[in-house]
Amino acid sequence: MNIARRLLAMVLVATLTSVGFSQAIFAGTSQQLGAESVIETIKKRGVIKIGLDLFVPWSMRDKNGDLVGFELDVGRKVAEDMGVEVEFIPTKWAGIIPALVAGKFDVIISGMTVTPARNLTVNFTEPYAFSGLTILANTAMTKGMSLEDYNSEDITFACRRGATPCVFIQNKFPKAQLLMFDEDGAATQEVLNGNAHATMASEPGPSNDARRNPDILSVPFNQAFDAGGEGFAMRKSDPDALAYFNSWIRRHHHTGWLKTTHDYWFRGDAWHDQVE
């Protein structure tokens, strides 16, 4: 009987030791993950670094050269709620994901549509904004054309390199020629100059451009394409950052702050005199 009791005690001690060891490993791993999170880096630094590209009305420069736009308001609000300063780092769209992965900034807040292809390289939050693409056309060059007519070797599109519209154009209009530029403004200028029949971009950009140039440009179809959600993008393997930014987005959807701010930049024109 004494031998049996001793054996049972030894088994219990071994089991408890194993459980304790496993818990210690788990706790250590959790602490390590937490310490490595970009959230902890931001808190220690006292500054959140946000990567973005410039395109109206998401982010742009006003008459004084200062950055303004929807993304700037979002980024400043994130920083305010975290109790830190904010640094915006303008980056060309084609290189913005590699720059994030390389650690040039903490997060991308730049109207980036969530796609499976991008999700192979970065993680995305839940959408904080929703938009769709529309066609902006040179009216004289496309007069009388149907949507199907745009899928032709005789048609030239212009678009911003690496952006969602470029990918959509290639898939929707595979026969069309494609001119790619580093900025939305350059693509629009090609349509204005008659070097391209059309471009595509997120609203309200195309409608604003058409209003500014009514004799040359138009939005020929009352239709939004590839409507999807835009999310914050961050480096992979950072559950703390994903959890924090998702909770921030949910809260400000709930309070209405995101909608009110989005409506100001996308549905109103009170800000136009800041940049024109």
N, C-alpha and C positions, 0 to 999 in steps of 0.2 A: 504493500500500500504506500509506504514512504517513497519507494522508487517511482511509483506512478505519479505521486504528487510532485516529486521533483521534476519529472519529465514534463508534466503539465505546466509547471511554473516556468521551465526553460522555454517552452513553446510560446507562452504568453509574453515573456520578456522579448523574445526574438520578434514576435509579431508587432509589439508596441514599438520596438526599436526601428523596425522597417517602416511602420507608418510615420513615425516621427521624422525619420530620414527623408521619406518621400515628401512630407509636408515642408520640410526645410528646403529641399530642392525647389519645390513649387513656389514657395515664398521668395526664394532667392531669384528665381527666374522672373517672377512678377515684378520684383523690385528693379531688376535689370531692365526689363522692358519699359517700365515706367520712367526710369532714369534716362533711357535713350530716346524717349518720345520727343518730338519736336515741340510739344507743349511745354515740357520742362525746359528745353533750350530757350524758348521764347520768354518764359518767366524769369529765368536767370539773366538773360541778355537785357530784358526790359524793352525789347523792340520786336515786333513781328514784321518779317520781310515778305512782301507780297509781289509775285511776278504777274505782269500783265502786258498786253499789247494795246495799241491805240486804235480804237475804232468807235465811231459815233453810234449811239450816245453812251456806250458802255464806259469808255475812258477816252479822254481827249484833252487837248490843251486850250485854255482860254486865251483871251487877247493878251494877257500878261505872261503867257507861257506856263501857267500853273496847271496841274492836272485836275480835271473835274470830270464828273460823270457818275453813272450808277455804281460802277465798281469802286470808285473812290469813296463814295458814301458807305458802301457795304464794308470795305476794308477799314475805314475809320471807325465804324460802329463796332466791328469785331475787336479792334484794338482797345477801344474805350471800355467795352465789356470785360476784356481781359485785364484791364488796368495797366496797359503798356503803350508805348509809342508805336507809330507805324512808319515803315519805309517802303515806298513803292519803287519797283525796279522794272522799268519798261524794257521789254524783250521782244525781238522779232518772233512772230508766231511760229515760223518753221523750226525755231530752236528753243521754244519755251519749255517743252517737256524735257528735252535733254538737260537744259539748265536747271530745272527743278531736281532731276535725278542727281545731278552733280553737286547739289547743295548750294546753288547760288541764291536761293530764297527758300522760305519755309512752305509756301503754299501758292498755288495759282488761283487767283480770283479774277477771271477775265472772260466771262461769258463762254466758257468751254463746254460744248455739248458732250454729254456722257455717251460714249460709244464703246462697244466691245473691243474694238481695235486699240483704242487708247487705254482701256482698262487692263490690257496685257502688260502695260508699262507702269501705270500709276493707279492709285485708288481714287475713287470719287465719292463725294458726299451725296446725300439726297439732293434733288434739285432745289435751288434757291430762286430760280427764275425759269420761265418758259417762253420760248419764241419759235417762230417758224421762218422759213426762207421764202422770199418772193423774187420774181424776175424784174430787173430794171433794164429796159430796152431803149435803144435808139429808135424813136418813133418812126422816122422816115425810112430807116433801113428795114424795119420789121412790119410795116403797114400791111394789114390783111392776113398776117400769118397766124396759123393755129399753133397750139402747143406742140403738136406732132411735127410741124414744119421746122421747129428748132433743132430736131435731131437730123441734121444734114451736114455733109461735108462742106457745104457752102456757108455754114453759119460759124461764127467765131464768138466764143465766150471769153470773158476776162474774169479772173478771180484772185483772191488772196491765197498765196502759196501755203499749203498745209492745213487750210481751214476747211470746215465742214462743207461750205458751198462748192469748193473744188471737187471734193469727193462725190458730192451729190450730182454735180453736172456730169462728171465722167460716167456715173452709173445711169443717170436718166437720159442723157443725150450723148451716147458713146460715139456717134459719128461726127459730132461737132469738133471744130478746132478749139484749142484751149491755150490762152495766154495767161501766164501766172506771174503775179507780182507780190511784193512783200507787204503792201498796204492796200486796204480797201479803196482808199482815195485814188490810187494809181489805176485800179481796175475800172472804177467809175469814169476816170478821165479818158480812158481808152474808148469807152462807149460814147462819151461826149464828143470826142474827136473824130468819131466815125471809124475807128480802127477795130472795133469789136461791135457785134450786133447787140450783145446783152451781157449782163453780169447777174450774180445772185448774192444776196446778203440777208441778214436777219433784219426784220422790221424793228424800228421804224426807219432804218437807214434808206432803203429804196424809195419809200414814199416821200421822205424829206428831200431827197435828191431830185425827185420828179417835181416837187413843188417849187424848188429853187430854179429849175431849168425847164419850165413847162413847154417851151417851144422845141426842145430837143429830146427830152427824156419822158418816159411814162412807165407805169406799172401795168402791163397789158392784160394781166389775168387776175381776177379777184379770187386768188387761191394761194394759200400758204402750203409750202412743201416741207417735208421732213421735220414737222413740228416735234420738238423734243425738249428735254430739260437740260439746264446748265447746272453744273456742280462745281464745288471747289475740288481741285486736284492736289493730291499730296503723295509723298513717297510711300511705297508699300511697307508692310510689316510695322505699322504704327497704329495699333488699335486705340490708343489713348487719343490721338489726334482725330481719328475718324469719329470716335464717340463724342468728343467735345464739339467739333464743328457741326455734326448732325444735330446735337442738342441745341446749339445756337440757332441753326436754321429752323428747326421745329418751333422754337420759342418765338422767333420773329415772324414766322408765318402766322402763328397763333395770335400775336399781338396786333398784326396788321402792318407792322413797320415795313416789311419787305414789299408788300403790295403798294402801300402809299408811296414809298420811295421809287419803286419801279414805274408806277403811273406818272410820277413827276417827270421822269426822264423819257419815258416811252410814249406817253399819251398827251403830254402838254408841250407847250413851246415857250414857257416863261424863261427857260435857260438859253434860248437861241441867241439873245443879244450878248451873252457872255463870250460866245465863240465866233460870231460873225463880224 
